[in-house]
Amino acid sequence: MIMRDFVIGGVVVPGLLLAMLLAFAASLVLRNVFALVGLYRAVWHPALFDLAVYVLLLWGIAELSHWVSP
């Protein structure tokens, strides 16, 4: 996993921070979808489930980042 730093407006931003923000945005969308579908009724602990989904999304984005970056 290679996460490169980015320069945005003269500020160095770690690549992991961008991956974390992207994973958080995706998890917010998935939370709404899960709530609409009614998945949370079958989940024992919704907060732990949300955390697990976030970690999986972050892992997936981090793994995909080395395919995208040169």
CNS distance restraints for C-alpha pairs under 8 A (distance, minus, plus):
assign (resid   1 and name CA) (resid  62 and name CA) 6.50 0.50 0.50
assign (resid   1 and name CA) (resid  63 and name CA) 6.09 0.50 0.50
assign (resid   1 and name CA) (resid  65 and name CA) 7.64 0.50 0.50
assign (resid   1 and name CA) (resid  66 and name CA) 6.20 0.50 0.50
assign (resid   2 and name CA) (resid  62 and name CA) 7.93 0.50 0.50
assign (resid   2 and name CA) (resid  65 and name CA) 7.33 0.50 0.50
assign (resid   2 and name CA) (resid  66 and name CA) 5.73 0.50 0.50
assign (resid   3 and name CA) (resid  14 and name CA) 7.59 0.50 0.50
assign (resid   3 and name CA) (resid  15 and name CA) 5.04 0.50 0.50
assign (resid   3 and name CA) (resid  16 and name CA) 6.16 0.50 0.50
assign (resid   3 and name CA) (resid  62 and name CA) 7.32 0.50 0.50
assign (resid   3 and name CA) (resid  65 and name CA) 7.02 0.50 0.50
assign (resid   3 and name CA) (resid  66 and name CA) 7.30 0.50 0.50
assign (resid   4 and name CA) (resid  14 and name CA) 6.76 0.50 0.50
assign (resid   4 and name CA) (resid  15 and name CA) 5.14 0.50 0.50
assign (resid   5 and name CA) (resid  12 and name CA) 6.48 0.50 0.50
assign (resid   5 and name CA) (resid  13 and name CA) 5.65 0.50 0.50
assign (resid   5 and name CA) (resid  14 and name CA) 4.46 0.50 0.50
assign (resid   5 and name CA) (resid  15 and name CA) 4.87 0.50 0.50
assign (resid   6 and name CA) (resid  12 and name CA) 5.66 0.50 0.50
assign (resid   6 and name CA) (resid  13 and name CA) 5.17 0.50 0.50
assign (resid   6 and name CA) (resid  14 and name CA) 6.32 0.50 0.50
assign (resid   6 and name CA) (resid  15 and name CA) 6.46 0.50 0.50
assign (resid   7 and name CA) (resid  11 and name CA) 5.34 0.50 0.50
assign (resid   7 and name CA) (resid  12 and name CA) 4.50 0.50 0.50
assign (resid   7 and name CA) (resid  13 and name CA) 6.01 0.50 0.50
assign (resid   8 and name CA) (resid  12 and name CA) 6.48 0.50 0.50
assign (resid   8 and name CA) (resid  13 and name CA) 6.96 0.50 0.50
assign (resid  13 and name CA) (resid  17 and name CA) 7.03 0.50 0.50
assign (resid  13 and name CA) (resid  18 and name CA) 7.67 0.50 0.50
assign (resid  14 and name CA) (resid  18 and name CA) 6.95 0.50 0.50
assign (resid  15 and name CA) (resid  19 and name CA) 6.32 0.50 0.50
assign (resid  16 and name CA) (resid  20 and name CA) 6.03 0.50 0.50
assign (resid  16 and name CA) (resid  62 and name CA) 7.63 0.50 0.50
assign (resid  17 and name CA) (resid  21 and name CA) 6.23 0.50 0.50
assign (resid  18 and name CA) (resid  22 and name CA) 6.19 0.50 0.50
assign (resid  19 and name CA) (resid  23 and name CA) 6.07 0.50 0.50
assign (resid  19 and name CA) (resid  58 and name CA) 6.49 0.50 0.50
assign (resid  19 and name CA) (resid  61 and name CA) 6.27 0.50 0.50
assign (resid  19 and name CA) (resid  62 and name CA) 6.61 0.50 0.50
assign (resid  20 and name CA) (resid  24 and name CA) 6.06 0.50 0.50
assign (resid  20 and name CA) (resid  58 and name CA) 6.17 0.50 0.50
assign (resid  21 and name CA) (resid  25 and name CA) 6.20 0.50 0.50
assign (resid  22 and name CA) (resid  26 and name CA) 6.22 0.50 0.50
assign (resid  23 and name CA) (resid  27 and name CA) 6.02 0.50 0.50
assign (resid  23 and name CA) (resid  54 and name CA) 6.27 0.50 0.50
assign (resid  23 and name CA) (resid  57 and name CA) 5.45 0.50 0.50
assign (resid  23 and name CA) (resid  58 and name CA) 5.21 0.50 0.50
assign (resid  23 and name CA) (resid  61 and name CA) 7.17 0.50 0.50
assign (resid  24 and name CA) (resid  28 and name CA) 6.24 0.50 0.50
assign (resid  24 and name CA) (resid  54 and name CA) 6.60 0.50 0.50
assign (resid  25 and name CA) (resid  29 and name CA) 6.53 0.50 0.50
assign (resid  26 and name CA) (resid  30 and name CA) 6.22 0.50 0.50
assign (resid  26 and name CA) (resid  57 and name CA) 7.64 0.50 0.50
assign (resid  27 and name CA) (resid  31 and name CA) 5.98 0.50 0.50
assign (resid  27 and name CA) (resid  50 and name CA) 7.54 0.50 0.50
assign (resid  27 and name CA) (resid  53 and name CA) 6.87 0.50 0.50
assign (resid  27 and name CA) (resid  54 and name CA) 5.77 0.50 0.50
assign (resid  27 and name CA) (resid  57 and name CA) 7.47 0.50 0.50
assign (resid  28 and name CA) (resid  32 and name CA) 6.51 0.50 0.50
assign (resid  29 and name CA) (resid  33 and name CA) 6.39 0.50 0.50
assign (resid  30 and name CA) (resid  34 and name CA) 5.97 0.50 0.50
assign (resid  31 and name CA) (resid  35 and name CA) 6.08 0.50 0.50
assign (resid  31 and name CA) (resid  50 and name CA) 7.34 0.50 0.50
assign (resid  32 and name CA) (resid  36 and name CA) 6.16 0.50 0.50
assign (resid  33 and name CA) (resid  37 and name CA) 6.13 0.50 0.50
assign (resid  34 and name CA) (resid  38 and name CA) 5.99 0.50 0.50
assign (resid  34 and name CA) (resid  39 and name CA) 5.21 0.50 0.50
assign (resid  34 and name CA) (resid  40 and name CA) 6.65 0.50 0.50
assign (resid  35 and name CA) (resid  39 and name CA) 6.28 0.50 0.50
assign (resid  35 and name CA) (resid  40 and name CA) 6.31 0.50 0.50
assign (resid  38 and name CA) (resid  42 and name CA) 7.89 0.50 0.50
assign (resid  39 and name CA) (resid  43 and name CA) 6.78 0.50 0.50
assign (resid  40 and name CA) (resid  44 and name CA) 7.99 0.50 0.50
assign (resid  40 and name CA) (resid  46 and name CA) 6.22 0.50 0.50
assign (resid  43 and name CA) (resid  49 and name CA) 7.27 0.50 0.50
assign (resid  45 and name CA) (resid  49 and name CA) 6.25 0.50 0.50
assign (resid  46 and name CA) (resid  50 and name CA) 6.07 0.50 0.50
assign (resid  47 and name CA) (resid  51 and name CA) 6.25 0.50 0.50
assign (resid  48 and name CA) (resid  52 and name CA) 6.15 0.50 0.50
assign (resid  49 and name CA) (resid  53 and name CA) 6.21 0.50 0.50
assign (resid  50 and name CA) (resid  54 and name CA) 6.18 0.50 0.50
assign (resid  51 and name CA) (resid  55 and name CA) 6.18 0.50 0.50
assign (resid  52 and name CA) (resid  56 and name CA) 6.14 0.50 0.50
assign (resid  53 and name CA) (resid  57 and name CA) 6.11 0.50 0.50
assign (resid  54 and name CA) (resid  58 and name CA) 6.08 0.50 0.50
assign (resid  55 and name CA) (resid  59 and name CA) 6.09 0.50 0.50
assign (resid  56 and name CA) (resid  60 and name CA) 6.10 0.50 0.50
assign (resid  57 and name CA) (resid  61 and name CA) 6.12 0.50 0.50
assign (resid  58 and name CA) (resid  62 and name CA) 6.06 0.50 0.50
assign (resid  59 and name CA) (resid  63 and name CA) 6.11 0.50 0.50
assign (resid  60 and name CA) (resid  64 and name CA) 6.12 0.50 0.50
assign (resid  61 and name CA) (resid  65 and name CA) 6.04 0.50 0.50
assign (resid  62 and name CA) (resid  66 and name CA) 7.29 0.50 0.50
assign (resid  63 and name CA) (resid  67 and name CA) 7.57 0.50 0.50
assign (resid  64 and name CA) (resid  68 and name CA) 6.54 0.50 0.50
assign (resid  65 and name CA) (resid  69 and name CA) 6.00 0.50 0.50
assign (resid  66 and name CA) (resid  70 and name CA) 7.72 0.50 0.50
